[in-house]
């Protein structure tokens, strides 16, 4: 049976010509050299994961922490709300090494690094019932991996009227696609379950009007759901997120924040066992699935068109 070109391109396959490539990203805001002065647990877990990867794999590491003086990931401008064809892959609202709108996502060449990888792993804390600012900014900017316009020349870079006309034309169906489809993403988040802030009744101790906080109405029964928006964005864009590679662990529950640091992880036996099992499932799944076949072309297409 002849397999259509698109299906053949997306079908993972093993190759003797290159090693497996995985990108591991820590999403905590904290960094050793920034104001908090203590390294993040996400960074420590990222390095623990890297040490467990199979020999011979290319392991790419990135920490999105708020290093003092370092550019931040710029916010998404919502181009897709005007026209899908106005949302360019890769994002051309910003570019690398800008002196007026410096953008960490471009300066770190993350579009290219995501494209060249067979699989990604995201590790971060739960902040106020959701993912970190760093991860939310990253994934907001990755809206263009789902159907983004690969031909900004057709819309004179950012002409809304031309983009709307292109989206309405038959030519658009030949252009739009999921640019990173077929890869695997894994998510590991951790929560302190309110640390020492909660009283024995499950309510914040500082809240005087206790009737305004009902523990039974908190958003999640399973803490991993704090990262559900990121997981489902990946799935929406053709990125595989197996259920077994979406996990959460409690770290620092019931303790003071001061006593819940990266060097305390050694005492979190259950959390580390959960994490290590997640890492082992990740490497086993990626190896069994095989390599993405078009990474060189995908990496080329993920380079900036912004001068």
C-alpha positions in Angstrom: 0.0 0.0 0.0 1.3 3.4 -0.9 1.5 5.8 2.1 0.7 9.5 1.3 3.7 11.8 1.5 2.5 13.6 4.6 1.8 10.4 6.5 5.2 9.0 5.4 6.9 12.1 6.6 5.3 12.0 10.0 5.9 8.3 10.6 8.7 7.9 13.1 11.5 5.6 12.1 14.8 4.5 13.5 18.0 5.7 11.8 21.6 4.5 12.0 22.8 7.9 10.8 22.1 10.0 13.9 21.4 9.6 17.7 18.1 10.2 19.3 17.7 13.9 20.2 15.7 15.1 23.2 15.1 18.6 24.6 14.7 19.0 28.4 13.3 22.3 29.6 13.1 23.5 33.3 10.3 26.1 33.7 10.8 27.5 37.1 11.3 31.3 37.3 14.1 30.9 39.9 17.8 30.9 39.0 21.0 30.8 41.2 22.3 34.1 39.9 19.0 36.0 40.2 17.5 37.7 43.2 16.1 34.6 44.9 19.7 33.4 45.2 18.8 29.7 45.3 18.6 27.3 42.4 15.3 25.8 41.4 14.1 22.3 41.9 13.1 22.2 38.3 16.7 22.7 37.2 17.9 20.1 39.6 15.4 17.6 38.3 16.3 18.5 34.7 19.9 17.5 35.4 18.8 14.4 37.2 16.8 13.5 34.1 19.7 14.1 31.8 21.9 11.8 33.8 19.3 9.0 33.3 19.1 9.3 29.5 20.5 6.4 27.5 24.1 6.5 26.5 24.6 8.0 23.0 21.5 10.2 23.0 21.9 13.9 22.3 20.4 15.7 25.3 19.8 19.4 25.0 19.1 21.3 28.2 17.5 24.7 28.8 16.5 26.6 31.9 13.9 29.4 31.4 14.6 30.9 34.8 14.6 34.7 35.2 18.4 35.4 35.1 19.1 39.0 36.1 19.5 41.1 33.0 18.5 38.4 30.7 15.8 39.0 28.0 12.4 37.4 28.7 10.1 35.5 26.4 8.0 38.2 24.7 4.2 37.9 24.9 2.1 36.6 22.0 0.5 39.3 20.0 -2.6 37.3 19.1 -2.1 37.5 15.4 -4.1 34.3 14.8 -7.2 36.2 16.1 -7.0 38.4 13.0 -6.1 35.6 10.6 -4.5 32.2 10.8 -2.3 33.3 7.9 -1.1 36.3 9.9 0.3 34.0 12.5 3.7 33.1 10.9 5.7 29.9 11.6 8.2 30.5 13.1 6.9 33.7 14.9 8.0 36.8 13.0 6.6 39.3 15.6 10.1 39.2 17.1 13.5 38.0 16.0 16.9 37.0 17.4 19.3 39.6 18.9 16.9 42.5 18.8 18.1 45.7 20.5 14.5 47.1 20.9 12.4 44.0 21.6 14.8 41.3 22.9 13.2 37.9 23.0 14.5 35.0 25.0 12.7 32.4 22.8 14.5 33.6 19.7 17.8 34.3 21.4 17.9 30.7 22.7 17.0 29.4 19.2 14.2 27.4 20.8 12.1 27.1 17.6 15.0 25.3 15.9 15.8 23.2 19.0 12.2 22.1 19.3 12.2 21.2 15.6 15.4 19.2 15.6 14.3 17.0 18.6 12.5 13.7 18.6 10.9 14.4 22.0 10.6 17.1 24.6 10.3 17.0 28.4 9.0 19.9 30.5 9.6 20.1 34.2 8.2 22.8 36.5 6.3 23.8 39.6 2.6 24.6 39.9 2.1 28.3 40.5 -1.3 29.3 41.7 -3.2 26.3 40.2 -1.4 26.6 36.9 1.9 26.4 35.0 4.6 28.9 35.5 4.8 32.2 33.7 7.8 31.0 31.7 5.9 28.0 30.4 2.7 29.9 29.7 4.7 32.5 27.6 6.5 29.8 25.8 3.4 27.9 24.8 1.4 31.0 23.9 4.2 31.8 21.4 4.0 28.2 20.1 0.5 28.9 18.8 2.2 29.2 15.4 3.3 25.5 15.4 -0.4 24.7 14.8 -1.2 25.9 11.3 1.1 28.9 11.2 1.9 30.5 7.9 5.3 29.4 6.5 5.3 32.0 3.8 5.4 35.5 5.3 6.6 36.8 1.9 3.0 36.2 0.7 1.6 38.7 3.3 4.5 41.2 3.1 5.6 40.0 6.5 2.6 41.2 8.5 -0.1 42.7 6.3 -3.4 41.8 7.9 -5.6 42.3 4.8 -3.3 40.2 2.7 -3.3 37.5 5.4 -7.1 37.5 5.6 -7.3 37.2 1.8 -4.7 34.3 1.8 -6.6 32.4 4.5 -9.8 32.6 2.4 -8.0 31.4 -0.7 -7.6 27.7 -1.9 -3.8 28.2 -1.7 -4.0 28.4 2.1 -5.0 24.7 2.4 -1.7 23.8 0.7 0.3 26.0 3.1 -1.1 25.4 6.6 0.1 22.4 8.6 1.2 21.3 12.1 4.8 22.1 11.8 6.1 19.9 14.6 3.6 17.1 14.4 4.7 13.6 15.3 7.0 14.5 18.2 6.5 13.4 21.8 6.1 15.7 24.7 6.3 14.8 28.4 5.3 16.9 31.4 6.3 16.6 35.0 5.0 19.2 37.5 5.3 19.3 41.3 3.2 21.0 44.0 3.8 21.8 47.7 0.0 21.4 48.2 -0.1 24.7 50.0 3.0 24.0 52.1 2.4 25.4 55.6 -0.2 28.0 54.4 -3.1 25.7 54.9 -4.8 25.0 58.2 -6.1 21.7 59.4 -9.5 22.4 57.7 -7.8 22.8 54.3 -8.3 26.6 54.2 -5.6 29.2 54.0 -4.7 30.2 57.6 -4.5 33.9 56.8 -8.0 34.1 55.3 -10.4 35.6 57.9 -13.6 35.0 55.9 -13.2 31.2 55.8 -16.6 30.8 54.1 -15.1 32.5 50.9 -12.7 29.5 50.4 -14.3 26.1 50.0 -11.6 23.4 49.8 -14.0 20.9 48.1 -14.4 23.4 45.3 -10.7 23.8 44.4 -10.1 23.3 40.7 -8.2 20.0 40.6 -8.6 16.6 42.3 -5.5 15.5 40.4 -2.7 18.1 40.7 -1.3 17.3 37.3 -4.3 19.0 35.7 -2.7 22.3 36.5 -0.6 21.7 33.3 -3.6 20.5 31.3 -3.6 23.5 29.0 0.0 22.8 27.9 -0.7 19.1 27.4 -3.8 19.7 25.3 -2.2 22.4 23.2 0.4 19.8 22.3 -2.2 17.2 21.4 -4.1 19.8 19.4 -1.0 20.4 17.3 -0.3 16.8 16.6 2.3 16.4 19.4 1.9 13.1 21.2 1.5 13.3 25.0 1.0 9.8 26.3 -1.0 9.7 29.5 1.9 7.9 31.3 4.2 10.8 30.5 2.0 13.4 32.2 2.8 13.2 36.0 2.8 15.3 39.2 4.4 14.8 42.6 4.1 16.5 45.9 7.3 18.1 47.1 7.5 20.2 50.2 4.0 19.6 51.4 3.4 20.8 55.0 6.8 22.5 55.2 8.0 26.1 55.4 9.1 27.5 52.0 12.5 28.1 53.6 12.8 24.3 54.2 11.7 23.3 50.7 14.8 23.9 48.5 16.6 22.0 45.7 19.0 20.5 48.3 16.0 19.1 50.2 15.0 16.9 47.3 17.2 14.1 48.6 14.6 13.7 51.4 11.7 13.5 48.9 11.9 9.7 48.4 8.4 9.2 47.0 8.6 12.2 44.7 12.0 11.2 43.3 10.7 7.6 42.7 7.8 9.0 40.8 10.1 11.3 38.8 12.6 8.5 38.0 9.8 6.2 36.8 8.5 9.0 34.6 12.0 9.6 33.1 12.4 5.8 32.4 9.0 5.7 30.7 10.0 8.7 28.7 13.2 7.2 27.3 11.5 3.8 26.7 8.6 5.3 24.8 10.9 7.5 22.7 13.2 4.7 21.8 10.3 2.3 20.9 8.6 5.0 18.8 11.7 5.8 16.8 13.2 8.9 15.4 11.4 11.7 13.5 12.4 11.5 9.9 12.4 15.1 8.8 14.2 17.0 11.6 16.8 18.6 9.3 14.2 20.1 7.1 12.1 21.0 10.1 15.0 22.8 11.7 15.7 24.7 8.6 12.1 25.9 8.4 12.2 27.0 12.0 14.8 29.6 11.4 13.9 33.3 11.7 12.7 35.2 8.7 12.9 38.5 10.7 15.9 40.7 9.8 
